[in-house]
């Protein structure tokens, strides 16, 4: 079992899948000669050539559309969008074409493609380059949306996404690329739509995805030192959403706090809270709390950016407030 970075897990999995299936090819801005803005595709142009590692102009609508057509004809494109912010330029191709083809043509054609893209703040990239807008896509039937938080999940979910016959939006987070973790050599593909219970507990459920799933784990460890047993759910998949695992956990603990990097209003957490209300209302000892980013365009200045983003401290405080509300003894 190797200990590697999130970045390396993505690179190695792409290479492995390209070696095993000649229909897999990469397409995107600066992924070839420059080896990708985040070096996920380093060395792949030299190994596989220009036919399978395609550098494109800065024209997201054009190259995503080309990938949709290639997928319809039997290839398995992996599109790298430099950031999720730029996916807005290809919104028509993603939402009106990739997501709709299977249903509109009665199953006669589909678009088996993966759209890899990072998001998230904390890197001082400004408001238009630091957004978490995955909820736009998790809203759309016909798309699958996954968000791995660890190197092992990055590998397992990327393998699953490449094998899937539906288009998959594969969310990465800039803050995770250099994080390290154990990745088994024989790790099988993940099940898209299945959340992970990364910590078991009995006092409260903490729910997160992507970066905030790792923060939730850190907070659970801190709480454990004070005798609080927190269960942590890593969503892993935003569409389909594993409501069953969420409800089962909250029925056990009676309390829940949701942590997300996007904005609170209309966010992913709102859907999770509604799911908990539907399935575990009679088991709740306190209202479901949500921790999210400040509802502002993310500032560039580092202190302001840090203040606007959810943190371990803000999540820890929300958990404490919830437990205090139910009279939990520390």
C-alpha positions as CSV (number, residue, x, y, z in Angstrom):
1,X,0.0,0.0,0.0
2,X,1.5,3.3,-1.2
3,X,1.2,6.7,0.5
4,X,0.8,9.2,-2.3
5,X,-0.7,12.6,-2.9
6,X,-4.2,13.3,-4.2
7,X,-2.5,14.7,-7.3
8,X,-0.5,11.5,-7.9
9,X,-3.5,9.3,-7.4
10,X,-5.3,11.1,-10.2
11,X,-2.3,11.0,-12.5
12,X,-1.6,7.3,-11.9
13,X,-5.3,6.3,-12.4
14,X,-5.5,8.3,-15.7
15,X,-2.4,6.6,-16.9
16,X,-3.6,3.1,-15.9
17,X,-6.9,3.6,-17.6
18,X,-5.3,4.9,-20.8
19,X,-3.1,1.9,-20.9
20,X,-6.0,-0.5,-20.4
21,X,-8.5,1.1,-22.8
22,X,-7.4,2.8,-26.0
23,X,-10.8,4.6,-26.2
24,X,-9.8,6.7,-23.2
25,X,-8.3,10.1,-24.2
26,X,-7.7,13.4,-22.6
27,X,-8.7,16.8,-23.8
28,X,-8.4,20.3,-22.3
29,X,-6.4,23.5,-22.0
30,X,-2.6,23.1,-21.5
31,X,-2.8,19.5,-20.5
32,X,-0.2,18.3,-23.0
33,X,2.9,20.4,-23.6
34,X,2.5,22.4,-20.3
35,X,1.5,19.1,-18.5
36,X,-1.6,20.7,-17.0
37,X,-2.1,23.7,-14.7
38,X,-1.9,21.3,-11.7
39,X,0.5,18.7,-13.3
40,X,-2.1,16.0,-13.1
41,X,-1.3,15.0,-16.7
42,X,2.5,15.3,-16.4
43,X,4.3,13.0,-18.8
44,X,1.2,11.7,-20.5
45,X,1.6,13.5,-23.8
46,X,5.1,12.1,-24.2
47,X,3.8,8.6,-23.4
48,X,0.6,8.5,-25.4
49,X,1.0,11.2,-28.1
50,X,-1.1,14.0,-29.4
51,X,-3.9,11.7,-30.6
52,X,-4.8,10.8,-27.0
53,X,-3.7,13.9,-25.1
54,X,-5.3,16.8,-26.9
55,X,-4.3,20.4,-26.1
56,X,-7.2,22.8,-27.0
57,X,-7.7,26.5,-27.5
58,X,-9.2,28.5,-24.6
59,X,-12.7,27.6,-25.8
60,X,-14.6,25.5,-23.2
61,X,-17.9,25.3,-25.1
62,X,-16.0,24.1,-28.2
63,X,-13.8,21.3,-26.6
64,X,-16.6,20.1,-24.2
65,X,-18.9,19.9,-27.2
66,X,-16.2,17.9,-29.2
67,X,-15.9,15.5,-26.2
68,X,-19.7,15.0,-26.2
69,X,-19.6,14.1,-29.9
70,X,-16.6,11.7,-29.3
71,X,-18.4,10.0,-26.4
72,X,-21.5,9.5,-28.5
73,X,-19.4,7.7,-31.1
74,X,-17.8,5.3,-28.6
75,X,-14.8,7.0,-27.2
76,X,-14.3,7.8,-23.5
77,X,-13.1,11.4,-23.2
78,X,-11.7,12.8,-20.0
79,X,-12.1,16.6,-20.2
80,X,-10.0,18.8,-17.9
81,X,-11.6,22.1,-17.2
82,X,-9.0,24.4,-15.6
83,X,-11.4,25.4,-12.9
84,X,-15.1,24.8,-12.3
85,X,-15.6,28.5,-12.8
86,X,-14.8,28.1,-16.5
87,X,-17.4,25.3,-16.8
88,X,-20.0,28.1,-17.0
89,X,-18.7,28.8,-20.5
90,X,-19.7,25.2,-21.4
91,X,-22.9,25.1,-19.5
92,X,-25.0,24.5,-22.6
93,X,-22.9,21.5,-23.7
94,X,-22.9,20.0,-20.2
95,X,-26.6,20.6,-19.2
96,X,-28.4,20.6,-22.6
97,X,-26.4,18.0,-24.4
98,X,-24.2,15.6,-22.3
99,X,-26.9,15.2,-19.6
100,X,-29.9,14.9,-22.0
101,X,-28.7,12.7,-24.8
102,X,-29.6,9.3,-23.3
103,X,-33.1,10.4,-22.3
104,X,-33.9,12.4,-25.4
105,X,-32.9,9.6,-27.8
106,X,-34.6,6.9,-25.9
107,X,-31.4,5.2,-24.8
108,X,-30.1,4.8,-28.4
109,X,-27.1,6.9,-27.6
110,X,-25.2,8.1,-24.5
111,X,-22.2,10.2,-23.5
112,X,-19.8,8.3,-21.4
113,X,-17.4,11.1,-20.5
114,X,-15.7,12.5,-17.4
115,X,-15.3,16.2,-16.8
116,X,-12.5,16.8,-14.2
117,X,-12.4,20.2,-12.6
118,X,-11.1,21.8,-9.4
119,X,-12.8,24.4,-7.3
120,X,-12.5,26.0,-3.9
121,X,-11.0,29.0,-2.3
122,X,-8.0,29.6,-0.1
123,X,-5.5,30.1,-2.9
124,X,-6.0,33.9,-3.4
125,X,-7.3,33.5,-6.9
126,X,-10.1,36.0,-6.6
127,X,-13.8,35.7,-6.6
128,X,-14.2,34.5,-10.2
129,X,-11.7,31.7,-9.8
130,X,-12.5,30.4,-6.3
131,X,-16.1,29.3,-6.4
132,X,-17.8,26.1,-5.4
133,X,-20.7,25.9,-7.9
134,X,-21.2,22.1,-8.0
135,X,-24.8,22.6,-6.8
136,X,-25.5,23.9,-10.4
137,X,-24.7,20.4,-11.7
138,X,-25.9,18.3,-8.8
139,X,-29.3,19.8,-9.7
140,X,-29.4,18.3,-13.2
141,X,-30.8,14.8,-13.9
142,X,-28.7,12.9,-16.4
143,X,-25.4,14.0,-14.8
144,X,-23.5,12.2,-12.0
145,X,-21.5,14.4,-9.7
146,X,-18.7,13.0,-7.5
147,X,-16.4,14.7,-5.0
148,X,-13.5,12.6,-3.6
149,X,-11.8,13.9,-0.5
150,X,-8.8,11.5,-0.2
151,X,-6.2,10.0,-2.5
152,X,-7.8,6.6,-2.2
153,X,-11.3,8.0,-3.0
154,X,-9.8,10.0,-5.9
155,X,-8.5,6.8,-7.4
156,X,-11.6,4.6,-6.7
157,X,-14.1,7.2,-7.9
158,X,-12.1,8.1,-11.0
159,X,-12.0,4.5,-12.0
160,X,-15.7,4.2,-11.5
161,X,-16.4,7.4,-13.4
162,X,-14.4,6.2,-16.4
163,X,-16.3,2.9,-16.4
164,X,-19.7,4.6,-16.2
165,X,-21.9,5.1,-19.2
166,X,-23.3,8.4,-18.0
167,X,-21.5,11.7,-18.0
168,X,-19.7,12.3,-14.7
169,X,-18.6,15.7,-13.3
170,X,-15.5,14.8,-11.2
171,X,-14.9,17.5,-8.6
172,X,-11.5,18.2,-7.2
173,X,-10.4,20.9,-4.7
174,X,-7.3,22.9,-5.0
175,X,-6.6,22.5,-1.3
176,X,-6.5,18.7,-1.6
177,X,-3.9,18.2,-4.4
178,X,-0.9,18.0,-2.1
179,X,-2.6,16.0,0.7
180,X,-1.4,12.5,1.2
181,X,-3.0,9.2,2.1
182,X,-2.7,5.4,1.7
183,X,-3.9,4.0,-1.6
184,X,-4.1,0.2,-1.8
185,X,-2.5,-1.3,-5.0
186,X,-5.6,-3.4,-5.7
187,X,-8.2,-0.8,-4.8
188,X,-11.4,-1.5,-6.7
189,X,-13.7,1.1,-8.3
190,X,-16.0,2.9,-5.9
191,X,-19.7,2.7,-6.0
192,X,-21.0,6.0,-7.3
193,X,-23.8,7.2,-5.1
194,X,-22.5,5.5,-1.9
195,X,-21.4,7.7,0.9
196,X,-18.6,6.7,3.3
197,X,-18.7,6.5,7.1
198,X,-15.2,7.6,7.8
199,X,-15.6,7.8,11.6
200,X,-18.2,5.9,13.6
201,X,-19.8,7.6,16.6
202,X,-22.9,7.9,18.7
203,X,-23.3,11.6,19.9
204,X,-23.6,13.6,16.7
205,X,-23.3,13.2,12.9
206,X,-21.0,15.5,10.9
207,X,-21.6,15.5,7.2
208,X,-19.2,16.9,4.6
209,X,-17.8,16.4,1.1
210,X,-14.5,17.2,-0.7
211,X,-12.3,19.5,1.5
212,X,-14.9,19.8,4.2
213,X,-15.0,16.0,4.7
214,X,-11.4,16.1,5.7
215,X,-12.1,19.0,8.0
216,X,-14.9,17.1,9.5
217,X,-12.6,14.2,10.3
218,X,-10.1,16.5,12.0
219,X,-12.9,18.0,14.1
220,X,-14.2,14.6,15.0
221,X,-10.7,13.6,16.2
222,X,-10.5,16.8,18.4
223,X,-14.0,16.1,19.8
224,X,-12.9,12.6,20.7
225,X,-10.2,13.9,22.9
226,X,-13.0,15.6,25.0
227,X,-15.0,12.4,25.2
228,X,-17.5,13.3,22.4
229,X,-18.2,10.5,19.9
230,X,-18.8,12.1,16.4
231,X,-19.8,10.1,13.4
232,X,-18.4,11.5,10.1
233,X,-20.2,11.0,6.7
234,X,-18.2,11.8,3.6
235,X,-20.8,12.2,0.8
236,X,-18.4,11.3,-2.0
237,X,-21.3,11.6,-4.4
238,X,-23.6,14.6,-4.8
239,X,-25.8,13.0,-7.5
240,X,-26.9,10.4,-6.8
241,X,-27.1,11.3,-3.1
242,X,-26.9,8.5,-0.5
243,X,-29.8,9.6,1.6
244,X,-30.1,6.2,3.2
245,X,-26.7,6.4,4.9
246,X,-27.4,10.0,6.1
247,X,-30.7,9.0,7.6
248,X,-29.4,5.9,9.2
249,X,-26.6,7.8,11.0
250,X,-28.9,10.6,12.2
251,X,-31.4,8.1,13.6
252,X,-28.6,6.8,15.7
253,X,-27.0,10.0,16.9
254,X,-30.1,12.3,17.0
255,X,-28.0,15.4,15.9
256,X,-26.4,16.6,12.7
257,X,-24.1,19.3,11.5
258,X,-23.4,19.8,7.8
259,X,-20.2,21.4,6.5
260,X,-19.8,22.7,2.9
261,X,-17.5,25.0,1.0
262,X,-20.3,26.5,-1.0
263,X,-22.8,29.2,0.1
264,X,-25.5,28.4,2.6
265,X,-28.5,29.6,0.7
266,X,-29.8,27.0,-1.7
267,X,-26.6,25.0,-1.0
268,X,-25.9,21.3,-1.0
269,X,-26.5,21.3,2.8
270,X,-30.1,22.5,2.3
271,X,-30.8,19.3,0.3
272,X,-29.1,17.2,3.0
273,X,-31.0,18.9,5.8
274,X,-34.3,18.3,3.9
275,X,-33.4,14.6,3.4
276,X,-32.7,14.3,7.2
277,X,-36.0,16.0,7.9
278,X,-37.8,13.6,5.6
279,X,-36.2,10.4,7.0
280,X,-35.2,11.1,10.6
281,X,-37.3,14.0,11.9
282,X,-38.7,12.0,14.8
283,X,-35.2,11.1,15.9
284,X,-33.8,14.6,16.0
285,X,-33.0,16.1,19.4
286,X,-31.9,19.5,17.9
287,X,-32.3,21.4,14.6
288,X,-29.8,20.5,11.9
289,X,-27.0,23.1,11.7
290,X,-25.1,24.1,8.6
291,X,-21.6,25.5,8.3
292,X,-20.8,27.2,4.9
293,X,-18.9,30.0,3.2
294,X,-19.9,33.6,3.8
295,X,-22.4,34.8,1.2
296,X,-20.0,37.2,-0.6
297,X,-17.8,37.1,-3.7
298,X,-14.7,35.6,-2.1
299,X,-12.2,38.3,-1.2
300,X,-8.6,38.3,-2.6
301,X,-7.0,39.6,0.6
302,X,-5.7,36.5,2.6
303,X,-7.2,37.4,6.0
304,X,-10.6,38.2,4.4
305,X,-10.5,35.1,2.3
306,X,-9.7,33.0,5.3
307,X,-12.5,34.6,7.3
308,X,-15.1,33.9,4.5
309,X,-14.4,30.2,4.2
310,X,-15.7,27.5,6.6
311,X,-13.0,26.2,8.9
312,X,-12.3,23.6,11.5
313,X,-13.0,26.2,14.2
314,X,-16.4,27.2,12.8
315,X,-17.4,23.6,12.4
316,X,-16.2,22.8,15.9
317,X,-18.2,25.7,17.3
318,X,-21.4,24.5,15.5
319,X,-21.0,21.0,16.9
320,X,-20.6,22.3,20.4
321,X,-23.6,24.6,20.0
322,X,-25.7,21.6,18.8
323,X,-24.6,19.4,21.7
324,X,-25.2,22.2,24.2
325,X,-28.7,22.5,22.9
326,X,-29.5,18.9,23.8
327,X,-27.7,19.1,27.2
328,X,-24.8,16.9,26.2
329,X,-22.3,16.5,29.1
330,X,-18.7,17.2,28.1
